[in-house]
Amino acid sequence: MAITLTKVYGPTVVGDRWEVCYTAALTNSYTTGGDSLKPSDLGLSDNDPAFTVTLEPLAGGWLPTYDYTAKKLMLWSASSSASTQVVSTTDVSAQSVRVTAKSKYRN
């Protein structure tokens, strides 16, 4: 199952970039290596080397990160001593991530 995106705002011009913000509802079966989240899923160009993503931390020790090479949203479980990627098929559907992205180009 894919991430479900709900637009919060955008596209809005910020300086020389387009900015969008979405809430990403996570899946009931997380995939190790992350769930696909391409810039084009957010209405931005897949070909902008200056594309950036900001993710808000989640409650309960979950840490979202973005893999720019694979274009995936990854989820980590953090403890006081270590951080490990959430195990494949874990139900994370109770979680959602605020995703703010910037790009020079729109689709």
N, CA, C and O atoms as a printed pandas DataFrame, in Angstrom:
     atom_number atom_name residue_name chain_id  residue_number  x_coord  y_coord  z_coord
0              1         N          MET        A               1    0.854   -1.183    0.000
1              2        CA          MET        A               1    0.000    0.000    0.000
2              3         C          MET        A               1    0.893    1.236    0.000
3              4         O          MET        A               1    1.943    1.253    0.642
4              5         N          ALA        A               2    0.476    2.249   -0.710
5              6        CA          ALA        A               2    1.265    3.477   -0.849
6              7         C          ALA        A               2    0.887    4.500    0.217
7              8         O          ALA        A               2   -0.187    4.446    0.816
8              9         N          ILE        A               3    1.796    5.418    0.424
9             10        CA          ILE        A               3    1.537    6.560    1.295
10            11         C          ILE        A               3    0.367    7.356    0.713
11            12         O          ILE        A               3    0.259    7.510   -0.504
12            13         N          THR        A               4   -0.500    7.857    1.584
13            14        CA          THR        A               4   -1.603    8.718    1.145
14            15         C          THR        A               4   -1.247   10.155    1.480
15            16         O          THR        A               4   -0.957   10.477    2.633
16            17         N          LEU        A               5   -1.270   11.029    0.461
17            18        CA          LEU        A               5   -0.900   12.429    0.648
18            19         C          LEU        A               5   -2.127   13.326    0.685
19            20         O          LEU        A               5   -3.035   13.186   -0.134
20            21         N          THR        A               6   -2.147   14.251    1.644
21            22        CA          THR        A               6   -3.198   15.256    1.744
22            23         C          THR        A               6   -2.514   16.622    1.749
23            24         O          THR        A               6   -1.674   16.908    2.602
24            25         N          LYS        A               7   -2.887   17.456    0.783
25            26        CA          LYS        A               7   -2.235   18.761    0.662
26            27         C          LYS        A               7   -2.630   19.669    1.820
27            28         O          LYS        A               7   -3.805   19.779    2.170
28            29         N          VAL        A               8   -1.626   20.319    2.407
29            30        CA          VAL        A               8   -1.840   21.318    3.448
30            31         C          VAL        A               8   -1.830   22.710    2.805
31            32         O          VAL        A               8   -2.712   23.528    3.067
32            33         N          TYR        A               9   -0.824   22.968    1.962
33            34        CA          TYR        A               9   -0.784   24.214    1.185
34            35         C          TYR        A               9    0.184   24.063    0.014
35            36         O          TYR        A               9    0.971   23.118   -0.050
36            37         N          GLY        A              10    0.102   25.009   -0.897
37            38        CA          GLY        A              10    1.038   25.096   -2.005
38            39         C          GLY        A              10    0.426   24.661   -3.320
39            40         O          GLY        A              10   -0.686   24.135   -3.367
40            41         N          PRO        A              11    1.155   24.884   -4.358
41            42        CA          PRO        A              11    2.499   25.435   -4.374
42            43         C          PRO        A              11    2.508   26.939   -4.121
43            44         O          PRO        A              11    1.658   27.678   -4.616
44            45         N          THR        A              12    3.481   27.363   -3.346
45            46        CA          THR        A              12    3.674   28.755   -2.983
46            47         C          THR        A              12    5.097   29.150   -3.353
47            48         O          THR        A              12    6.024   28.358   -3.185
48            49         N          VAL        A              13    5.274   30.358   -3.851
49            50        CA          VAL        A              13    6.616   30.840   -4.175
50            51         C          VAL        A              13    7.290   31.318   -2.896
51            52         O          VAL        A              13    6.747   32.140   -2.159
52            53         N          VAL        A              14    8.489   30.785   -2.647
53            54        CA          VAL        A              14    9.319   31.204   -1.517
54            55         C          VAL        A              14   10.709   31.473   -2.088
55            56         O          VAL        A              14   11.446   30.545   -2.422
56            57         N          GLY        A              15   11.054   32.750   -2.196
57            58        CA          GLY        A              15   12.324   33.108   -2.838
58            59         C          GLY        A              15   12.296   32.693   -4.295
59            60         O          GLY        A              15   11.403   33.100   -5.039
60            61         N          ASP        A              16   13.272   31.880   -4.716
61            62        CA          ASP        A              16   13.316   31.405   -6.095
62            63         C          ASP        A              16   12.852   29.951   -6.210
63            64         O          ASP        A              16   13.189   29.261   -7.172
64            65         N          ARG        A              17   12.089   29.498   -5.238
65            66        CA          ARG        A              17   11.640   28.097   -5.207
66            67         C          ARG        A              17   10.127   28.001   -5.025
67            68         O          ARG        A              17    9.470   28.935   -4.566
68            69         N          TRP        A              18    9.606   26.841   -5.400
69            70        CA          TRP        A              18    8.223   26.486   -5.110
70            71         C          TRP        A              18    8.224   25.672   -3.827
71            72         O          TRP        A              18    9.086   24.815   -3.633
72            73         N          GLU        A              19    7.267   25.934   -2.954
73            74        CA          GLU        A              19    7.145   25.175   -1.709
74            75         C          GLU        A              19    5.761   24.558   -1.633
75            76         O          GLU        A              19    4.756   25.196   -1.948
76            77         N          VAL        A              20    5.731   23.300   -1.208
77            78        CA          VAL        A              20    4.467   22.599   -0.980
78            79         C          VAL        A              20    4.540   21.929    0.382
79            80         O          VAL        A              20    5.623   21.645    0.894
80            81         N          CYS        A              21    3.385   21.687    0.952
81            82        CA          CYS        A              21    3.320   20.994    2.231
82            83         C          CYS        A              21    2.182   19.984    2.181
83            84         O          CYS        A              21    1.067   20.311    1.776
84            85         N          TYR        A              22    2.472   18.764    2.594
85            86        CA          TYR        A              22    1.496   17.682    2.623
86            87         C          TYR        A              22    1.573   16.955    3.948
87            88         O          TYR        A              22    2.594   16.996    4.635
88            89         N          THR        A              23    0.499   16.298    4.297
89            90        CA          THR        A              23    0.520   15.314    5.362
90            91         C          THR        A              23    0.558   13.956    4.682
91            92         O          THR        A              23   -0.281   13.654    3.833
92            93         N          ALA        A              24    1.531   13.142    5.056
93            94        CA          ALA        A              24    1.685   11.808    4.488
94            95         C          ALA        A              24    1.199   10.785    5.510
95            96         O          ALA        A              24    1.835   10.574    6.543
96            97         N          ALA        A              25    0.066   10.154    5.209
97            98        CA          ALA        A              25   -0.441    9.076    6.067
98            99         C          ALA        A              25    0.322    7.808    5.712
99           100         O          ALA        A              25    0.340    7.389    4.554
100          101         N          LEU        A              26    0.947    7.203    6.705
101          102        CA          LEU        A              26    1.781    6.039    6.459
102          103         C          LEU        A              26    0.943    4.774    6.292
103          104         O          LEU        A              26   -0.267    4.780    6.517
104          105         N          THR        A              27    1.599    3.705    5.900
105          106        CA          THR        A              27    0.902    2.485    5.493
106          107         C          THR        A              27    0.731    1.485    6.630
107          108         O          THR        A              27    1.320    1.614    7.704
108          109         N          ASN        A              28   -0.096    0.489    6.350
109          110        CA          ASN        A              28   -0.287   -0.571    7.341
110          111         C          ASN        A              28    0.734   -1.699    7.164
111          112         O          ASN        A              28    0.675   -2.711    7.863
112          113         N          SER        A              29    1.673   -1.518    6.222
113          114        CA          SER        A              29    2.717   -2.514    6.002
114          115         C          SER        A              29    3.971   -1.807    5.484
115          116         O          SER        A              29    4.225   -1.766    4.280
116          117         N          TYR        A              30    4.749   -1.252    6.415
117          118        CA          TYR        A              30    5.962   -0.519    6.058
118          119         C          TYR        A              30    6.909   -1.424    5.273
119          120         O          TYR        A              30    7.010   -2.619    5.554
120          121         N          THR        A              31    7.593   -0.854    4.299
121          122        CA          THR        A              31    8.577   -1.585    3.495
122          123         C          THR        A              31    9.975   -1.202    3.954
123          124         O          THR        A              31   10.323   -0.021    3.956
124          125         N          THR        A              32   10.786   -2.190    4.346
125          126        CA          THR        A              32   12.166   -1.888    4.714
126          127         C          THR        A              32   12.833   -1.214    3.532
127          128         O          THR        A              32   12.708   -1.675    2.398
128          129         N          GLY        A              33   13.534   -0.135    3.789
129          130        CA          GLY        A              33   14.135    0.668    2.732
130          131         C          GLY        A              33   13.312    1.901    2.434
131          132         O          GLY        A              33   13.775    2.809    1.745
132          133         N          GLY        A              34   12.080    1.941    2.954
133          134        CA          GLY        A              34   11.246    3.127    2.823
134          135         C          GLY        A              34   10.116    2.979    1.825
135          136         O          GLY        A              34   10.114    2.082    0.982
136          137         N          ASP        A              35    9.159    3.879    1.942
137          138        CA          ASP        A              35    8.015    3.934    1.037
138          139         C          ASP        A              35    8.275    5.027    0.003
139          140         O          ASP        A              35    8.782    6.097    0.338
140          141         N          SER        A              36    7.930    4.757   -1.241
141          142        CA          SER        A              36    8.176    5.680   -2.343
142          143         C          SER        A              36    7.519    7.039   -2.094
143          144         O          SER        A              36    6.346    7.120   -1.727
144          145         N          LEU        A              37    8.295    8.096   -2.300
145          146        CA          LEU        A              37    7.784    9.465   -2.225
146          147         C          LEU        A              37    8.645   10.325   -3.156
147          148         O          LEU        A              37    9.648   10.909   -2.746
148          149         N          LYS        A              38    8.223   10.381   -4.414
149          150        CA          LYS        A              38    8.960   11.136   -5.426
150          151         C          LYS        A              38    8.533   12.602   -5.408
151          152         O          LYS        A              38    7.411   12.916   -5.009
152          153         N          PRO        A              39    9.418   13.497   -5.836
153          154        CA          PRO        A              39    9.026   14.908   -5.943
154          155         C          PRO        A              39    7.764   15.093   -6.786
155          156         O          PRO        A              39    6.929   15.942   -6.472
156          157         N          SER        A              40    7.620   14.304   -7.852
157          158        CA          SER        A              40    6.427   14.427   -8.709
158          159         C          SER        A              40    5.150   14.052   -7.960
159          160         O          SER        A              40    4.070   14.518   -8.325
160          161         N          ASP        A              41    5.248   13.220   -6.917
161          162        CA          ASP        A              41    4.082   12.909   -6.083
162          163         C          ASP        A              41    3.587   14.167   -5.365
163          164         O          ASP        A              41    2.420   14.263   -4.986
164          165         N          LEU        A              42    4.496   15.125   -5.188
165          166        CA          LEU        A              42    4.202   16.376   -4.492
166          167         C          LEU        A              42    3.959   17.534   -5.466
167          168         O          LEU        A              42    3.825   18.685   -5.051
168          169         N          GLY        A              43    3.906   17.219   -6.759
169          170        CA          GLY        A              43    3.669   18.247   -7.768
170          171         C          GLY        A              43    4.922   18.996   -8.188
171          172         O          GLY        A              43    4.836   20.040   -8.834
172          173         N          LEU        A              44    6.090   18.465   -7.823
173          174        CA          LEU        A              44    7.360   19.105   -8.142
174          175         C          LEU        A              44    8.136   18.254   -9.139
175          176         O          LEU        A              44    7.782   17.102   -9.389
176          177         N          SER        A              45    9.188   18.822   -9.703
177          178        CA          SER        A              45    9.975   18.125  -10.719
178          179         C          SER        A              45   10.863   17.047  -10.111
179          180         O          SER        A              45   11.496   17.257   -9.076
180          181         N          ASP        A              46   10.901   15.877  -10.776
181          182        CA          ASP        A              46   11.806   14.803  -10.359
182          183         C          ASP        A              46   13.247   15.084  -10.750
183          184         O          ASP        A              46   14.148   14.352  -10.341
184          185         N          ASN        A              47   13.485   16.139  -11.540
185          186        CA          ASN        A              47   14.810   16.401  -12.093
186          187         C          ASN        A              47   15.503   17.636  -11.523
187          188         O          ASN        A              47   16.378   18.201  -12.178
188          189         N          ASP        A              48   15.136   18.059  -10.336
189          190        CA          ASP        A              48   15.755   19.234   -9.725
190          191         C          ASP        A              48   16.788   18.787   -8.693
191          192         O          ASP        A              48   16.412   18.251   -7.650
192          193         N          PRO        A              49   18.084   18.995   -8.957
193          194        CA          PRO        A              49   19.101   18.573   -7.991
194          195         C          PRO        A              49   19.059   19.362   -6.683
195          196         O          PRO        A              49   19.676   18.958   -5.697
196          197         N          ALA        A              50   18.332   20.489   -6.666
197          198        CA          ALA        A              50   18.234   21.309   -5.454
198          199         C          ALA        A              50   16.959   21.009   -4.664
199          200         O          ALA        A              50   16.624   21.751   -3.740
200          201         N          PHE        A              51   16.241   19.934   -5.010
201          202        CA          PHE        A              51   15.032   19.525   -4.293
202          203         C          PHE        A              51   15.367   19.231   -2.830
203          204         O          PHE        A              51   16.331   18.524   -2.538
204          205         N          THR        A              52   14.563   19.782   -1.914
205          206        CA          THR        A              52   14.778   19.525   -0.483
206          207         C          THR        A              52   13.471   19.136    0.195
207          208         O          THR        A              52   12.390   19.558   -0.214
208          209         N          VAL        A              53   13.593   18.330    1.234
209          210        CA          VAL        A              53   12.438   17.872    2.010
210          211         C          VAL        A              53   12.716   18.120    3.486
211          212         O          VAL        A              53   13.813   17.843    3.970
212          213         N          THR        A              54   11.727   18.639    4.198
213          214        CA          THR        A              54   11.784   18.768    5.650
214          215         C          THR        A              54   10.651   17.934    6.217
215          216         O          THR        A              54    9.503   18.063    5.790
216          217         N          LEU        A              55   10.971   17.084    7.174
217          218        CA          LEU        A              55    9.980   16.202    7.791
218          219         C          LEU        A              55    9.870   16.532    9.270
219          220         O          LEU        A              55   10.883   16.688    9.953
220          221         N          GLU        A              56    8.651   16.637    9.763
221          222        CA          GLU        A              56    8.463   16.903   11.191
222          223         C          GLU        A              56    8.592   15.601   11.971
223          224         O          GLU        A              56    8.088   14.567   11.533
224          225         N          PRO        A              57    9.262   15.638   13.126
225          226        CA          PRO        A              57    9.389   14.438   13.957
226          227         C          PRO        A              57    8.015   13.945   14.419
227          228         O          PRO        A              57    7.060   14.716   14.513
228          229         N          LEU        A              58    7.943   12.666   14.700
229          230        CA          LEU        A              58    6.703   12.054   15.170
230          231         C          LEU        A              58    6.777   11.797   16.666
231          232         O          LEU        A              58    7.862   11.726   17.244
232          233         N          ALA        A              59    5.627   11.659   17.277
233          234        CA          ALA        A              59    5.566   11.318   18.699
234          235         C          ALA        A              59    5.949    9.848   18.893
235          236         O          ALA        A              59    5.871    9.052   17.958
236          237         N          GLY        A              60    6.347    9.511   20.070
237          238        CA          GLY        A              60    6.589    8.113   20.408
238          239         C          GLY        A              60    7.918    7.546   19.953
239          240         O          GLY        A              60    8.063    6.326   19.874
240          241         N          GLY        A              61    8.897    8.396   19.650
241          242        CA          GLY        A              61   10.218    7.884   19.303
242          243         C          GLY        A              61   10.395    7.488   17.852
243          244         O          GLY        A              61   11.388    6.841   17.520
244          245         N          TRP        A              62    9.487    7.844   16.991
245          246        CA          TRP        A              62    9.614    7.543   15.558
246          247         C          TRP        A              62   10.316    8.719   14.884
247          248         O          TRP        A              62   10.014    9.877   15.172
248          249         N          LEU        A              63   11.251    8.417   13.990
249          250        CA          LEU        A              63   11.999    9.452   13.289
250          251         C          LEU        A              63   11.895    9.231   11.782
251          252         O          LEU        A              63   12.420    8.240   11.275
252          253         N          PRO        A              64   11.230   10.134   11.051
253          254        CA          PRO        A              64   11.178   10.010    9.599
254          255         C          PRO        A              64   12.406   10.661    8.962
255          256         O          PRO        A              64   12.877   11.698    9.429
256          257         N          THR        A              65   12.918   10.053    7.902
257          258        CA          THR        A              65   14.009   10.633    7.122
258          259         C          THR        A              65   13.672   10.468    5.642
259          260         O          THR        A              65   12.812    9.667    5.276
260          261         N          TYR        A              66   14.357   11.234    4.800
261          262        CA          TYR        A              66   14.127   11.134    3.359
262          263         C          TYR        A              66   15.404   10.684    2.674
263          264         O          TYR        A              66   16.466   11.270    2.887
264          265         N          ASP        A              67   15.309    9.651    1.856
265          266        CA          ASP        A              67   16.431    9.151    1.069
266          267         C          ASP        A              67   16.346    9.807   -0.308
267          268         O          ASP        A              67   15.514    9.425   -1.130
268          269         N          TYR        A              68   17.212   10.799   -0.557
269          270        CA          TYR        A              68   17.174   11.563   -1.805
270          271         C          TYR        A              68   17.554   10.709   -3.019
271          272         O          TYR        A              68   17.042   10.940   -4.114
272          273         N          THR        A              69   18.430    9.743   -2.845
273          274        CA          THR        A              69   18.853    8.896   -3.955
274          275         C          THR        A              69   17.732    7.958   -4.394
275          276         O          THR        A              69   17.422    7.866   -5.582
276          277         N          ALA        A              70   17.131    7.272   -3.442
277          278        CA          ALA        A              70   16.068    6.304   -3.749
278          279         C          ALA        A              70   14.686    6.952   -3.838
279          280         O          ALA        A              70   13.729    6.316   -4.279
280          281         N          LYS        A              71   14.582    8.226   -3.416
281          282        CA          LYS        A              71   13.314    8.956   -3.384
282          283         C          LYS        A              71   12.269    8.206   -2.551
283          284         O          LYS        A              71   11.184    7.857   -3.015
284          285         N          LYS        A              72   12.667    7.978   -1.283
285          286        CA          LYS        A              72   11.799    7.242   -0.376
286          287         C          LYS        A              72   11.752    7.902    1.004
287          288         O          LYS        A              72   12.723    8.501    1.466
288          289         N          LEU        A              73   10.596    7.768    1.636
289          290        CA          LEU        A              73   10.395    8.203    3.010
290          291         C          LEU        A              73   10.701    7.007    3.907
291          292         O          LEU        A              73   10.066    5.959    3.794
292          293         N          MET        A              74   11.668    7.171    4.791
293          294        CA          MET        A              74   12.073    6.083    5.676
294          295         C          MET        A              74   11.645    6.402    7.100
295          296         O          MET        A              74   11.528    7.567    7.478
296          297         N          LEU        A              75   11.415    5.375    7.874
297          298        CA          LEU        A              75   10.973    5.537    9.254
298          299         C          LEU        A              75   11.889    4.750   10.171
299          300         O          LEU        A              75   12.171    3.573    9.943
300          301         N          TRP        A              76   12.343    5.426   11.212
301          302        CA          TRP        A              76   13.278    4.837   12.170
302          303         C          TRP        A              76   12.662    4.829   13.555
303          304         O          TRP        A              76   11.876    5.708   13.907
304          305         N          SER        A              77   13.027    3.833   14.327
305          306        CA          SER        A              77   12.616    3.738   15.715
306          307         C          SER        A              77   13.828    4.091   16.562
307          308         O          SER        A              77   14.860    3.423   16.491
308          309         N          ALA        A              78   13.702    5.136   17.360
309          310        CA          ALA        A              78   14.856    5.620   18.120
310          311         C          ALA        A              78   14.726    5.259   19.591
311          312         O          ALA        A              78   13.650    5.360   20.181
312          313         N          SER        A              79   15.831    4.841   20.166
313          314        CA          SER        A              79   15.916    4.634   21.607
314          315         C          SER        A              79   17.044    5.515   22.116
315          316         O          SER        A              79   17.674    6.236   21.342
316          317         N          SER        A              80   17.296    5.459   23.403
317          318        CA          SER        A              80   18.346    6.306   23.962
318          319         C          SER        A              80   19.731    5.878   23.496
319          320         O          SER        A              80   20.669    6.674   23.554
320          321         N          SER        A              81   19.882    4.630   23.033
321          322        CA          SER        A              81   21.213    4.153   22.668
322          323         C          SER        A              81   21.413    3.928   21.171
323          324         O          SER        A              81   22.549    3.921   20.696
324          325         N          ALA        A              82   20.325    3.745   20.425
325          326        CA          ALA        A              82   20.498    3.429   19.006
326          327         C          ALA        A              82   19.266    3.817   18.202
327          328         O          ALA        A              82   18.212    4.136   18.752
328          329         N          SER        A              83   19.426    3.779   16.901
329          330        CA          SER        A              83   18.330    4.051   15.995
330          331         C          SER        A              83   18.327    2.947   14.945
331          332         O          SER        A              83   19.356    2.677   14.326
332          333         N          THR        A              84   17.181    2.309   14.741
333          334        CA          THR        A              84   17.085    1.236   13.758
334          335         C          THR        A              84   15.876    1.483   12.873
335          336         O          THR        A              84   14.862    2.031   13.306
336          337         N          GLN        A              85   16.013    1.061   11.619
337          338        CA          GLN        A              85   14.902    1.222   10.693
338          339         C          GLN        A              85   13.748    0.314   11.117
339          340         O          GLN        A              85   13.955   -0.806   11.584
340          341         N          VAL        A              86   12.543    0.821   10.945
341          342        CA          VAL        A              86   11.352    0.047   11.266
342          343         C          VAL        A              86   11.369   -1.219   10.413
343          344         O          VAL        A              86   11.718   -1.173    9.233
344          345         N          VAL        A              87   10.999   -2.325   11.001
345          346        CA          VAL        A              87   11.020   -3.632   10.348
346          347         C          VAL        A              87    9.928   -3.724    9.288
347          348         O          VAL        A              87    8.829   -3.198    9.459
348          349         N          SER        A              88   10.251   -4.401    8.193
349          350        CA          SER        A              88    9.306   -4.598    7.096
350          351         C          SER        A              88    8.003   -5.210    7.597
351          352         O          SER        A              88    8.007   -6.063    8.484
352          353         N          THR        A              89    6.905   -4.771    7.028
353          354        CA          THR        A              89    5.513   -5.174    7.302
354          355         C          THR        A              89    4.958   -4.622    8.618
355          356         O          THR        A              89    3.841   -4.969    9.000
356          357         N          THR        A              90    5.716   -3.767    9.320
357          358        CA          THR        A              90    5.204   -3.146   10.535
358          359         C          THR        A              90    4.039   -2.225   10.177
359          360         O          THR        A              90    4.117   -1.470    9.208
360          361         N          ASP        A              91    2.979   -2.287   10.943
361          362        CA          ASP        A              91    1.818   -1.415   10.733
362          363         C          ASP        A              91    2.120   -0.053   11.348
363          364         O          ASP        A              91    2.168    0.085   12.570
364          365         N          VAL        A              92    2.323    0.949   10.501
365          366        CA          VAL        A              92    2.600    2.315   10.959
366          367         C          VAL        A              92    1.466    3.249   10.529
367          368         O          VAL        A              92    1.642    4.466   10.471
368          369         N          SER        A              93    0.303    2.666   10.230
369          370        CA          SER        A              93   -0.822    3.446    9.702
370          371         C          SER        A              93   -1.386    4.449   10.707
371          372         O          SER        A              93   -2.131    5.349   10.319
372          373         N          ALA        A              94   -1.050    4.314   11.975
373          374        CA          ALA        A              94   -1.505    5.288   12.973
374          375         C          ALA        A              94   -0.650    6.553   12.930
375          376         O          ALA        A              94   -0.962    7.534   13.605
376          377         N          GLN        A              95    0.423    6.537   12.143
377          378        CA          GLN        A              95    1.344    7.663   12.058
378          379         C          GLN        A              95    1.124    8.463   10.781
379          380         O          GLN        A              95    0.767    7.907    9.742
380          381         N          SER        A              96    1.337    9.757   10.868
381          382        CA          SER        A              96    1.375   10.603    9.674
382          383         C          SER        A              96    2.519   11.590    9.847
383          384         O          SER        A              96    2.872   11.973   10.963
384          385         N          VAL        A              97    3.091   11.993    8.714
385          386        CA          VAL        A              97    4.274   12.856    8.699
386          387         C          VAL        A              97    3.951   14.131    7.936
387          388         O          VAL        A              97    3.373   14.072    6.850
388          389         N          ARG        A              98    4.313   15.273    8.485
389          390        CA          ARG        A              98    4.182   16.541    7.768
390          391         C          ARG        A              98    5.413   16.690    6.881
391          392         O          ARG        A              98    6.541   16.718    7.373
392          393         N          VAL        A              99    5.190   16.785    5.574
393          394        CA          VAL        A              99    6.255   16.860    4.576
394          395         C          VAL        A              99    6.223   18.241    3.927
395          396         O          VAL        A              99    5.229   18.609    3.301
396          397         N          THR        A             100    7.305   19.009    4.073
397          398        CA          THR        A             100    7.440   20.287    3.396
398          399         C          THR        A             100    8.581   20.136    2.390
399          400         O          THR        A             100    9.695   19.756    2.752
400          401         N          ALA        A             101    8.290   20.438    1.126
401          402        CA          ALA        A             101    9.298   20.258    0.084
402          403         C          ALA        A             101    9.462   21.533   -0.724
403          404         O          ALA        A             101    8.519   22.301   -0.913
404          405         N          LYS        A             102   10.690   21.739   -1.197
405          406        CA          LYS        A             102   10.998   22.898   -2.034
406          407         C          LYS        A             102   11.731   22.442   -3.291
407          408         O          LYS        A             102   12.555   21.528   -3.259
408          409         N          SER        A             103   11.410   23.098   -4.385
409          410        CA          SER        A             103   12.044   22.787   -5.654
410          411         C          SER        A             103   12.026   24.032   -6.526
411          412         O          SER        A             103   11.163   24.900   -6.391
412          413         N          LYS        A             104   12.987   24.095   -7.412
413          414        CA          LYS        A             104   13.028   25.206   -8.339
414          415         C          LYS        A             104   11.999   25.032   -9.444
415          416         O          LYS        A             104   11.596   26.004  -10.083
416          417         N          TYR        A             105   11.579   23.804   -9.665
417          418        CA          TYR        A             105   10.698   23.496  -10.793
418          419         C          TYR        A             105    9.468   22.724  -10.347
419          420         O          TYR        A             105    9.528   21.871   -9.461
420          421         N          ARG        A             106    8.338   23.053  -10.994
421          422        CA          ARG        A             106    7.089   22.310  -10.769
422          423         C          ARG        A             106    6.852   21.384  -11.942
423          424         O          ARG        A             106    7.443   21.547  -13.009
424          425         N          ASN        A             107    5.988   20.417  -11.736
425          426        CA          ASN        A             107    5.546   19.558  -12.846
426          427         C          ASN        A             107    4.557   20.287  -13.693
427          428         O          ASN        A             107    4.064   19.737  -14.678
